[in-house]
């Protein structure tokens, strides 16, 4: 999968907002570091469709995974199936960031931002492909929803990883503290419904953390 990290998104992750642009020297650094991240990345994704069952209150069953989350239940209302999804940029991006941490602070910050923008772009490209495949079968996708959004706890990450068999399929594991490794990785749930919906991306709108410094305007 060949995907680029959008320059405006890299800048957003670096804190440039409301029309503020980097100076020429900083722009050159951003573009150079972003190119290195894109060269180091080995994007891989995996997904699987499972039945969705609504239980009492905010209880859900995503295939064999039992979840309690008001935010996810709201996102999936009207759906009959879910797609469990995972994506990663691979370990080389983590290594690039780690090497820069030994003194090249500015480069390290840009690598972090470029990695964040690139994994989102990879997820968006994969979601577009899944949406097209689903719509060919007259299913419609709800926006991607990841553990950590709202009250959808990170503690569900190990179950998603286990069910998708990501360690052997794309090299993605979960640490004891529920963080993904490689770090520039994503797990997510997407609802599938027979009801036509206009939007399959949601991002910041799905998250209640309105004080996040990376939130889109």
Secondary structure, 3 states (H helix, E strand, C coil): CCCCCCHHHHHHHCCCCCCCCCCHHHHHHHHHHHHHHHHHCCCEEEEEEEEEEECCCCEEEECCEEEECHHHHHHHCCCCEEEEEEEECCHHHHHHHHHHCCCCHHHHHHHHHHHHHHHHHHHHHHHHHHHHHHHHCCCEECCCECCCCCCCCHHHHHHHHHHHCHHHHCCCEECCCCCEECCCEEEEEEEEECCCCCCCCCHHHHCCCCCCCCCCC
